[in-house]
Amino acid sequence: MRLGIDLDGVVANFNLGWITRYNVEFGTKLTEDLVDHWDAAGDLTHFPDLSEFWDWAGAAGGGPSVFRNLTTYPGSLATLNELAMNHDIVVLSMKPDWAAADTFAWVADKRIPTREIHLLRDKWKVDCDVYLDDSYQAVQALVEHRPDSIVCRFVRPWNEPVAGARDIHDWSEFCSFIKEEECVWSQPAPV
């Protein structure tokens, strides 16, 4: 199967990354648990609007973007490596243009087992059998545009259920689910 996997909020801990950098640079004590809605960065930081947050998250000070040094969520790499033995891992991530180089370098550094990376807004344009995403908007669009695929919402405090999507709570659950689906896919088609 082709597994369309989002990065930020699913494999990469984007919130911990920007919060850690923000705390160091501005002397604050923000914590991950404060992120309880999609654009929380705009409410938690001193930036007057999200565009200024994203300017800072880019190559602020001439260094790498916030996307370059993110940590992975527990279990994500081990699960992706296990699933890559029988399936194609397709990375689908929505990124600004300025984040492309840092994202490709991060994927290489973390040794994400993929040969296919798409940085795009409309993830449904890439054909996959199963999708895993944490963005409410992306999950909605995938359910709408890919009715023959399985769409999974990685449950996070900043998203909510989407009709037609399966909720996944952690990487172990996702791995078990894909193994169940393997059994379905390996059954001979009815004659």
Secondary structure, DSSP 4 states (H G I P E B T S, - for coil): -EEEE--BTTTB-HHHHHHHHHHHHH-----GGG--STTHHHHHSS-SSHHHHHHHHTTGGGS--GGGGPPBPTTHHHHHHHHTTTSEEEEEE---GGGHHHHHHHHHHHT---SEEEE-S-GGGS--SEEEE--HHHHHHHHHH-TTSEEEEE--TT----TT-EEE-SHHHHHHHHHHHHHHHHSPPP-
